[in-house]
């Protein structure tokens, strides 16, 4: 029985996560939450805060993944304030950032 339950739970969890990812909503959240420091749109060549990478730069950083962005958005690090985001908001922002990747 355990062999059947675990894969089903894993699949259900992955499906719920996939449904929550909305890059368009992520763009809206990013504009409101991140836009003060980061260039959010593809058309913005530089971030308002010169030390903050653009979202295009983030998306195209080698090795940038959902997991890496999740860590970046959930752990404190120098120069970036900690935001309180729901899991869905965070997933949407991550989906938006990754949608900016040049060669997907």
MODELLER restraints for C-alpha pairs under 7 A, 6 or more apart:
rsr = mdl.restraints
at = mdl.atoms
rsr.add(forms.Gaussian(group=physical.xy_distance, feature=features.Distance(at['CA:20:A'], at['CA:88:A']), mean=5.75, stdev=0.5))
rsr.add(forms.Gaussian(group=physical.xy_distance, feature=features.Distance(at['CA:20:A'], at['CA:91:A']), mean=6.86, stdev=0.5))
rsr.add(forms.Gaussian(group=physical.xy_distance, feature=features.Distance(at['CA:20:A'], at['CA:92:A']), mean=6.98, stdev=0.5))
rsr.add(forms.Gaussian(group=physical.xy_distance, feature=features.Distance(at['CA:21:A'], at['CA:91:A']), mean=5.46, stdev=0.5))
rsr.add(forms.Gaussian(group=physical.xy_distance, feature=features.Distance(at['CA:21:A'], at['CA:92:A']), mean=4.71, stdev=0.5))
rsr.add(forms.Gaussian(group=physical.xy_distance, feature=features.Distance(at['CA:21:A'], at['CA:95:A']), mean=5.91, stdev=0.5))
rsr.add(forms.Gaussian(group=physical.xy_distance, feature=features.Distance(at['CA:22:A'], at['CA:92:A']), mean=4.87, stdev=0.5))
rsr.add(forms.Gaussian(group=physical.xy_distance, feature=features.Distance(at['CA:22:A'], at['CA:95:A']), mean=6.44, stdev=0.5))
rsr.add(forms.Gaussian(group=physical.xy_distance, feature=features.Distance(at['CA:23:A'], at['CA:92:A']), mean=5.39, stdev=0.5))
rsr.add(forms.Gaussian(group=physical.xy_distance, feature=features.Distance(at['CA:23:A'], at['CA:93:A']), mean=6.60, stdev=0.5))
rsr.add(forms.Gaussian(group=physical.xy_distance, feature=features.Distance(at['CA:23:A'], at['CA:95:A']), mean=4.96, stdev=0.5))
rsr.add(forms.Gaussian(group=physical.xy_distance, feature=features.Distance(at['CA:23:A'], at['CA:96:A']), mean=4.02, stdev=0.5))
rsr.add(forms.Gaussian(group=physical.xy_distance, feature=features.Distance(at['CA:24:A'], at['CA:96:A']), mean=6.75, stdev=0.5))
rsr.add(forms.Gaussian(group=physical.xy_distance, feature=features.Distance(at['CA:25:A'], at['CA:92:A']), mean=6.07, stdev=0.5))
rsr.add(forms.Gaussian(group=physical.xy_distance, feature=features.Distance(at['CA:26:A'], at['CA:89:A']), mean=6.74, stdev=0.5))
rsr.add(forms.Gaussian(group=physical.xy_distance, feature=features.Distance(at['CA:26:A'], at['CA:92:A']), mean=4.12, stdev=0.5))
rsr.add(forms.Gaussian(group=physical.xy_distance, feature=features.Distance(at['CA:26:A'], at['CA:93:A']), mean=3.85, stdev=0.5))
rsr.add(forms.Gaussian(group=physical.xy_distance, feature=features.Distance(at['CA:26:A'], at['CA:95:A']), mean=6.73, stdev=0.5))
rsr.add(forms.Gaussian(group=physical.xy_distance, feature=features.Distance(at['CA:26:A'], at['CA:96:A']), mean=5.23, stdev=0.5))
rsr.add(forms.Gaussian(group=physical.xy_distance, feature=features.Distance(at['CA:27:A'], at['CA:93:A']), mean=6.43, stdev=0.5))
rsr.add(forms.Gaussian(group=physical.xy_distance, feature=features.Distance(at['CA:27:A'], at['CA:96:A']), mean=5.83, stdev=0.5))
rsr.add(forms.Gaussian(group=physical.xy_distance, feature=features.Distance(at['CA:29:A'], at['CA:93:A']), mean=6.63, stdev=0.5))
rsr.add(forms.Gaussian(group=physical.xy_distance, feature=features.Distance(at['CA:30:A'], at['CA:40:A']), mean=6.78, stdev=0.5))
rsr.add(forms.Gaussian(group=physical.xy_distance, feature=features.Distance(at['CA:30:A'], at['CA:93:A']), mean=6.05, stdev=0.5))
rsr.add(forms.Gaussian(group=physical.xy_distance, feature=features.Distance(at['CA:31:A'], at['CA:40:A']), mean=6.41, stdev=0.5))
rsr.add(forms.Gaussian(group=physical.xy_distance, feature=features.Distance(at['CA:36:A'], at['CA:48:A']), mean=6.58, stdev=0.5))
rsr.add(forms.Gaussian(group=physical.xy_distance, feature=features.Distance(at['CA:37:A'], at['CA:47:A']), mean=6.14, stdev=0.5))
rsr.add(forms.Gaussian(group=physical.xy_distance, feature=features.Distance(at['CA:37:A'], at['CA:48:A']), mean=5.21, stdev=0.5))
rsr.add(forms.Gaussian(group=physical.xy_distance, feature=features.Distance(at['CA:37:A'], at['CA:49:A']), mean=4.73, stdev=0.5))
rsr.add(forms.Gaussian(group=physical.xy_distance, feature=features.Distance(at['CA:37:A'], at['CA:52:A']), mean=6.10, stdev=0.5))
rsr.add(forms.Gaussian(group=physical.xy_distance, feature=features.Distance(at['CA:38:A'], at['CA:47:A']), mean=4.60, stdev=0.5))
rsr.add(forms.Gaussian(group=physical.xy_distance, feature=features.Distance(at['CA:38:A'], at['CA:48:A']), mean=6.11, stdev=0.5))
rsr.add(forms.Gaussian(group=physical.xy_distance, feature=features.Distance(at['CA:38:A'], at['CA:49:A']), mean=6.56, stdev=0.5))
rsr.add(forms.Gaussian(group=physical.xy_distance, feature=features.Distance(at['CA:38:A'], at['CA:52:A']), mean=5.59, stdev=0.5))
rsr.add(forms.Gaussian(group=physical.xy_distance, feature=features.Distance(at['CA:38:A'], at['CA:53:A']), mean=6.25, stdev=0.5))
rsr.add(forms.Gaussian(group=physical.xy_distance, feature=features.Distance(at['CA:38:A'], at['CA:54:A']), mean=5.35, stdev=0.5))
rsr.add(forms.Gaussian(group=physical.xy_distance, feature=features.Distance(at['CA:38:A'], at['CA:55:A']), mean=6.80, stdev=0.5))
rsr.add(forms.Gaussian(group=physical.xy_distance, feature=features.Distance(at['CA:39:A'], at['CA:46:A']), mean=5.93, stdev=0.5))
rsr.add(forms.Gaussian(group=physical.xy_distance, feature=features.Distance(at['CA:39:A'], at['CA:47:A']), mean=4.16, stdev=0.5))
rsr.add(forms.Gaussian(group=physical.xy_distance, feature=features.Distance(at['CA:39:A'], at['CA:48:A']), mean=6.62, stdev=0.5))
rsr.add(forms.Gaussian(group=physical.xy_distance, feature=features.Distance(at['CA:39:A'], at['CA:54:A']), mean=4.63, stdev=0.5))
rsr.add(forms.Gaussian(group=physical.xy_distance, feature=features.Distance(at['CA:39:A'], at['CA:55:A']), mean=6.11, stdev=0.5))
rsr.add(forms.Gaussian(group=physical.xy_distance, feature=features.Distance(at['CA:40:A'], at['CA:54:A']), mean=6.39, stdev=0.5))
rsr.add(forms.Gaussian(group=physical.xy_distance, feature=features.Distance(at['CA:40:A'], at['CA:55:A']), mean=5.36, stdev=0.5))
rsr.add(forms.Gaussian(group=physical.xy_distance, feature=features.Distance(at['CA:42:A'], at['CA:56:A']), mean=6.18, stdev=0.5))
rsr.add(forms.Gaussian(group=physical.xy_distance, feature=features.Distance(at['CA:46:A'], at['CA:54:A']), mean=6.40, stdev=0.5))
rsr.add(forms.Gaussian(group=physical.xy_distance, feature=features.Distance(at['CA:47:A'], at['CA:53:A']), mean=6.48, stdev=0.5))
rsr.add(forms.Gaussian(group=physical.xy_distance, feature=features.Distance(at['CA:47:A'], at['CA:54:A']), mean=5.56, stdev=0.5))
rsr.add(forms.Gaussian(group=physical.xy_distance, feature=features.Distance(at['CA:55:A'], at['CA:97:A']), mean=5.85, stdev=0.5))
rsr.add(forms.Gaussian(group=physical.xy_distance, feature=features.Distance(at['CA:56:A'], at['CA:100:A']), mean=5.57, stdev=0.5))
rsr.add(forms.Gaussian(group=physical.xy_distance, feature=features.Distance(at['CA:56:A'], at['CA:101:A']), mean=6.71, stdev=0.5))
rsr.add(forms.Gaussian(group=physical.xy_distance, feature=features.Distance(at['CA:59:A'], at['CA:97:A']), mean=5.56, stdev=0.5))
rsr.add(forms.Gaussian(group=physical.xy_distance, feature=features.Distance(at['CA:59:A'], at['CA:98:A']), mean=5.16, stdev=0.5))
rsr.add(forms.Gaussian(group=physical.xy_distance, feature=features.Distance(at['CA:59:A'], at['CA:100:A']), mean=5.85, stdev=0.5))
rsr.add(forms.Gaussian(group=physical.xy_distance, feature=features.Distance(at['CA:59:A'], at['CA:101:A']), mean=4.95, stdev=0.5))
rsr.add(forms.Gaussian(group=physical.xy_distance, feature=features.Distance(at['CA:60:A'], at['CA:101:A']), mean=5.28, stdev=0.5))
rsr.add(forms.Gaussian(group=physical.xy_distance, feature=features.Distance(at['CA:60:A'], at['CA:102:A']), mean=6.73, stdev=0.5))
rsr.add(forms.Gaussian(group=physical.xy_distance, feature=features.Distance(at['CA:66:A'], at['CA:94:A']), mean=6.45, stdev=0.5))
rsr.add(forms.Gaussian(group=physical.xy_distance, feature=features.Distance(at['CA:69:A'], at['CA:94:A']), mean=6.42, stdev=0.5))
rsr.add(forms.Gaussian(group=physical.xy_distance, feature=features.Distance(at['CA:76:A'], at['CA:82:A']), mean=6.05, stdev=0.5))
